[in-house]
Amino acid sequence: MTSLSLTFTSCEPSTKSKLSGLWTITRVEVGDQEMTPNARWVRFYDDGTQESGNGWQQHSIGTWQYDAKLLLLKIENTNGLKDPFDAFQVDLKGDKMSWYRAEEGQETNIFLERIDRIPASEGDQLMGFWTSDSAVLFIRWDKRYVWSMDTLRNAGIYHVHGHRNEIQFIEEGKPRSFYSFSIENDQLELKPDSGDVLTFTRSRELGQ
């Protein structure tokens, strides 16, 4: 999601309440490209403050203001860079909302839906213990991992791509390894750029 910023006058609470609440971004279009982030959400409060994040990680806070007559929305993330672009034109229809504006000469369209709880990203679902016949993979909340295979053990940090199901494992002094991944019914598949697919099962007890 692009950075957002805000300088509008306040609007009536009854008007603001139409936008207040928790929203998830379902699609982002920039020019002719789709650039939808994974599990991106934003929460608007009636007091004019807002917060946003991806999955279980909140990373932005600030304020928001809405011009109900012109249907314009501007958002300021006070812990981020100032937004150099104009306000978003808003199209609000029930539990669906769209934002439109030009950014660097390209039309940007953002589509949102109202939700009841913060969505988990694909990366959030990776956390925990995973086992196979010959390996144990522990993916921790603090972006570190431990991968034990027979008598071998490697550890380091990991990074999940923000727009696709890809994880990279980074072990000090070694080349980074990239895998596409999928999770279904407590089964994890890691597919490297070349080689065999690795299959793991979620485990809730060590040794299983």
BELNORVEN-V469770 format. One record per residue. N is the residue number from 0. RES is the residue in one small letter. SS is DSSP state (~ for helix, > for strand, _ for the rest). PHI is phi in whole degrees, 0 to 359 (NA if undefined). NEAR is the number of other C-alpha atoms within 10 Angstrom. Layout:
n=N res=RES ss=SS phi=PHI near=NEAR
n=N res=RES ss=SS phi=PHI near=NEAR
This chain:
n=0 res=m ss=_ phi=NA near=15
n=1 res=t ss=_ phi=289 near=9
n=2 res=s ss=_ phi=290 near=14
n=3 res=l ss=_ phi=228 near=23
n=4 res=s ss=_ phi=213 near=24
n=5 res=l ss=_ phi=205 near=21
n=6 res=t ss=_ phi=217 near=14
n=7 res=f ss=_ phi=282 near=15
n=8 res=t ss=_ phi=284 near=9
n=9 res=s ss=_ phi=290 near=14
n=10 res=c ss=_ phi=240 near=14
n=11 res=e ss=_ phi=296 near=11
n=12 res=p ss=~ phi=305 near=12
n=13 res=s ss=~ phi=296 near=10
n=14 res=t ss=~ phi=286 near=13
n=15 res=k ss=~ phi=295 near=21
n=16 res=s ss=_ phi=295 near=13
n=17 res=k ss=_ phi=293 near=14
n=18 res=l ss=_ phi=262 near=20
n=19 res=s ss=_ phi=299 near=20
n=20 res=g ss=> phi=123 near=16
n=21 res=l ss=> phi=257 near=20
n=22 res=w ss=> phi=230 near=25
n=23 res=t ss=> phi=244 near=26
n=24 res=i ss=> phi=273 near=21
n=25 res=t ss=> phi=265 near=17
n=26 res=r ss=> phi=197 near=18
n=27 res=v ss=> phi=231 near=20
n=28 res=e ss=> phi=240 near=16
n=29 res=v ss=> phi=238 near=17
n=30 res=g ss=_ phi=63 near=14
n=31 res=d ss=_ phi=260 near=9
n=32 res=q ss=> phi=247 near=9
n=33 res=e ss=> phi=266 near=13
n=34 res=m ss=_ phi=226 near=17
n=35 res=t ss=_ phi=285 near=19
n=36 res=p ss=_ phi=284 near=19
n=37 res=n ss=_ phi=278 near=24
n=38 res=a ss=_ phi=55 near=22
n=39 res=r ss=> phi=281 near=25
n=40 res=w ss=> phi=219 near=26
n=41 res=v ss=> phi=215 near=21
n=42 res=r ss=> phi=237 near=19
n=43 res=f ss=> phi=259 near=23
n=44 res=y ss=_ phi=255 near=16
n=45 res=d ss=_ phi=297 near=17
n=46 res=d ss=_ phi=277 near=14
n=47 res=g ss=_ phi=90 near=17
n=48 res=t ss=> phi=262 near=17
n=49 res=q ss=> phi=211 near=23
n=50 res=e ss=> phi=215 near=19
n=51 res=s ss=> phi=206 near=21
n=52 res=g ss=> phi=185 near=20
n=53 res=n ss=> phi=235 near=24
n=54 res=g ss=_ phi=60 near=19
n=55 res=w ss=_ phi=280 near=15
n=56 res=q ss=> phi=257 near=14
n=57 res=q ss=> phi=273 near=14
n=58 res=h ss=> phi=228 near=12
n=59 res=s ss=> phi=225 near=17
n=60 res=i ss=> phi=222 near=19
n=61 res=g ss=> phi=166 near=19
n=62 res=t ss=> phi=228 near=20
n=63 res=w ss=> phi=213 near=26
n=64 res=q ss=> phi=217 near=24
n=65 res=y ss=> phi=227 near=26
n=66 res=d ss=> phi=266 near=19
n=67 res=a ss=_ phi=291 near=14
n=68 res=k ss=_ phi=282 near=7
n=69 res=l ss=_ phi=269 near=9
n=70 res=l ss=_ phi=59 near=14
n=71 res=l ss=> phi=242 near=19
n=72 res=l ss=> phi=237 near=23
n=73 res=k ss=> phi=232 near=20
n=74 res=i ss=> phi=232 near=25
n=75 res=e ss=> phi=243 near=23
n=76 res=n ss=> phi=266 near=22
n=77 res=t ss=_ phi=287 near=15
n=78 res=n ss=_ phi=255 near=10
n=79 res=g ss=_ phi=228 near=14
n=80 res=l ss=_ phi=285 near=11
n=81 res=k ss=_ phi=293 near=14
n=82 res=d ss=_ phi=283 near=16
n=83 res=p ss=_ phi=275 near=11
n=84 res=f ss=_ phi=259 near=15
n=85 res=d ss=_ phi=290 near=16
n=86 res=a ss=_ phi=295 near=24
n=87 res=f ss=> phi=278 near=22
n=88 res=q ss=> phi=282 near=19
n=89 res=v ss=> phi=249 near=19
n=90 res=d ss=> phi=237 near=14
n=91 res=l ss=> phi=249 near=15
n=92 res=k ss=> phi=226 near=10
n=93 res=g ss=_ phi=63 near=10
n=94 res=d ss=_ phi=266 near=12
n=95 res=k ss=> phi=236 near=15
n=96 res=m ss=> phi=214 near=18
n=97 res=s ss=> phi=229 near=19
n=98 res=w ss=> phi=241 near=19
n=99 res=y ss=> phi=223 near=19
n=100 res=r ss=> phi=189 near=18
n=101 res=a ss=> phi=261 near=16
n=102 res=e ss=> phi=228 near=14
n=103 res=e ss=_ phi=53 near=8
n=104 res=g ss=_ phi=81 near=9
n=105 res=q ss=> phi=243 near=12
n=106 res=e ss=> phi=285 near=13
n=107 res=t ss=> phi=245 near=21
n=108 res=n ss=> phi=238 near=18
n=109 res=i ss=> phi=236 near=21
n=110 res=f ss=> phi=246 near=18
n=111 res=l ss=> phi=229 near=21
n=112 res=e ss=> phi=226 near=18
n=113 res=r ss=> phi=288 near=19
n=114 res=i ss=_ phi=227 near=15
n=115 res=d ss=_ phi=260 near=9
n=116 res=r ss=_ phi=216 near=10
n=117 res=i ss=_ phi=296 near=21
n=118 res=p ss=_ phi=282 near=18
n=119 res=a ss=_ phi=277 near=15
n=120 res=s ss=_ phi=279 near=19
n=121 res=e ss=~ phi=299 near=21
n=122 res=g ss=~ phi=294 near=22
n=123 res=d ss=~ phi=300 near=18
n=124 res=q ss=~ phi=288 near=14
n=125 res=l ss=~ phi=286 near=21
n=126 res=m ss=_ phi=296 near=18
n=127 res=g ss=> phi=129 near=15
n=128 res=f ss=> phi=264 near=21
n=129 res=w ss=> phi=230 near=24
n=130 res=t ss=> phi=232 near=23
n=131 res=s ss=_ phi=227 near=16
n=132 res=d ss=_ phi=297 near=11
n=133 res=s ss=_ phi=231 near=10
n=134 res=a ss=> phi=210 near=18
n=135 res=v ss=> phi=232 near=23
n=136 res=l ss=> phi=241 near=23
n=137 res=f ss=> phi=247 near=20
n=138 res=i ss=> phi=254 near=22
n=139 res=r ss=_ phi=265 near=16
n=140 res=w ss=_ phi=291 near=11
n=141 res=d ss=_ phi=268 near=9
n=142 res=k ss=_ phi=70 near=13
n=143 res=r ss=> phi=245 near=17
n=144 res=y ss=> phi=221 near=22
n=145 res=v ss=> phi=228 near=19
n=146 res=w ss=> phi=236 near=18
n=147 res=s ss=> phi=253 near=16
n=148 res=m ss=> phi=227 near=15
n=149 res=d ss=_ phi=53 near=9
n=150 res=t ss=_ phi=266 near=7
n=151 res=l ss=> phi=263 near=8
n=152 res=r ss=> phi=214 near=12
n=153 res=n ss=> phi=231 near=14
n=154 res=a ss=> phi=211 near=17
n=155 res=g ss=> phi=175 near=13
n=156 res=i ss=> phi=245 near=16
n=157 res=y ss=> phi=230 near=20
n=158 res=h ss=> phi=222 near=14
n=159 res=v ss=> phi=257 near=21
n=160 res=h ss=_ phi=297 near=14
n=161 res=g ss=_ phi=281 near=18
n=162 res=h ss=_ phi=235 near=13
n=163 res=r ss=_ phi=209 near=15
n=164 res=n ss=_ phi=279 near=16
n=165 res=e ss=> phi=221 near=19
n=166 res=i ss=> phi=236 near=21
n=167 res=q ss=> phi=241 near=16
n=168 res=f ss=> phi=256 near=23
n=169 res=i ss=> phi=238 near=19
n=170 res=e ss=_ phi=252 near=17
n=171 res=e ss=_ phi=303 near=11
n=172 res=g ss=_ phi=82 near=6
n=173 res=k ss=_ phi=231 near=8
n=174 res=p ss=_ phi=297 near=9
n=175 res=r ss=_ phi=291 near=11
n=176 res=s ss=> phi=244 near=13
n=177 res=f ss=> phi=246 near=19
n=178 res=y ss=> phi=222 near=19
n=179 res=s ss=> phi=277 near=17
n=180 res=f ss=> phi=221 near=21
n=181 res=s ss=> phi=216 near=16
n=182 res=i ss=> phi=231 near=17
n=183 res=e ss=> phi=207 near=8
n=184 res=n ss=_ phi=52 near=7
n=185 res=d ss=_ phi=62 near=12
n=186 res=q ss=> phi=247 near=14
n=187 res=l ss=> phi=247 near=20
n=188 res=e ss=> phi=245 near=16
n=189 res=l ss=> phi=248 near=18
n=190 res=k ss=> phi=246 near=18
n=191 res=p ss=> phi=284 near=17
n=192 res=d ss=_ phi=300 near=11
n=193 res=s ss=_ phi=214 near=8
n=194 res=g ss=_ phi=111 near=7
n=195 res=d ss=_ phi=281 near=9
n=196 res=v ss=> phi=287 near=13
n=197 res=l ss=> phi=259 near=14
n=198 res=t ss=> phi=244 near=18
n=199 res=f ss=> phi=234 near=20
n=200 res=t ss=> phi=240 near=20
n=201 res=r ss=> phi=297 near=21
n=202 res=s ss=> phi=237 near=18
n=203 res=r ss=_ phi=248 near=11
n=204 res=e ss=_ phi=220 near=8
n=205 res=l ss=_ phi=296 near=9
n=206 res=g ss=_ phi=90 near=7
n=207 res=q ss=_ phi=242 near=13
